[in-house]
Amino acid sequence: MENACHLSESDLTHYTKQVFGSGYAISQVTRLNGGAQKVVYQLDFLNGFSCMLYVWDLSMNYFREEIEHSDHDMRSYGADLFGENNRVLTQLGIPTPELYNLNLERREYAFDYALVERIGGGKAEDYFAHPDASEQQRLFRQIGEMVANMHDSARDVHGRPSQTKPPRKSCQQELVDNALRQITYAASYLPEIAAAQEGLISVLQECSSRIRPRTSYGLIHGELGPDHILVNANLEPYLIDIEGVTYFDIEHEHSFLEFRFGEHYRYFRQDHLDPDRMAFYRLHHHISLIGGGLKLLHRGFPDRQLAQGIVDHHLKCALKYVHKTFH
């Protein structure tokens, strides 16, 4: 067995045999690239079976500093959240890879890990330019229905599914505070943000001030791009990276879907969305992604071109808000 993994070869062998049985012998372990928050391996077995090994190793998380200093109620990282949200989505009939086993013991290792179903196939983004228009339409209709079903699961308190007490802050105030932190960070590195800092804060606060209170919140993924939806051989979509699932303003998700899916956003469009919330969350996403992209660059994220592209694109978008308001 080839093995370059968080778990030793003997521990991984013992763990998988405990979960699947003695007939499962690992032939290969492959670390997959791209994740900014958890480490993902594909495990292949001699009997033809394969699955995923997720590892929540905070020392390898590019946003470790923010996680360590975040409000516990607001975090969107951790194996416990993955397990909780996997149960919630499964109970609601929202497709997500099956969780075979979640290990939170931390006896041998200082991190949590899990064995998760492998969905053979690609990601939703692979179908943006799919040559078969009918297959493409069928897939994105399914994704649109899946997301609408998730958003239709509503309650009168925002926050994590297990949270019952109302959070101290409204949805938009939580994100105003986050945006202010991102602006401060970005202003230290980007002269364009430093020059526009006061104007950007003013526009942010103006957008937030227009939002009227509400008492119903939908279940959202939290960062639902086409790279967070796997598609199997039967053209069935599955949500992944589900640690951030929470009850929130669904406009937060729609404003993200809007620019991540482009022309395919038509499969998600809703008539009842609050335009003031949409405007606020659009701006917040741009500001947050400038800060997030910079942190990836500063902390050694391997795909520097991707991180720089995120910064450059969202910098232009955010500055348009300032120029539109003050010119």
Secondary structure by P-SEA (a helix, b strand, c coil): ccccccccaaaaaaaaaaaccccccccbbbbbcccccbbbbbbbccccbbbbbbbbccccccaaaaaaacccccccccaaaaaaaaaaaaaacccccccccccccccccccccbbbbbbcccccccccccccaaaaaaaaaaaaaaaaaaaaccccccccccccccccccaaaaaaaaaaaaaaaaaaccaaaaaaaaaaaaaaaaaaaabbbbcccccccccccccccccccccbbbbccccccccccaaaaaaaaaccccccccccccccccaaaaaaaaaaaaaaaaaaaaaaaaacccaaaaaaaaaaaaaaaaaaaaaaacc
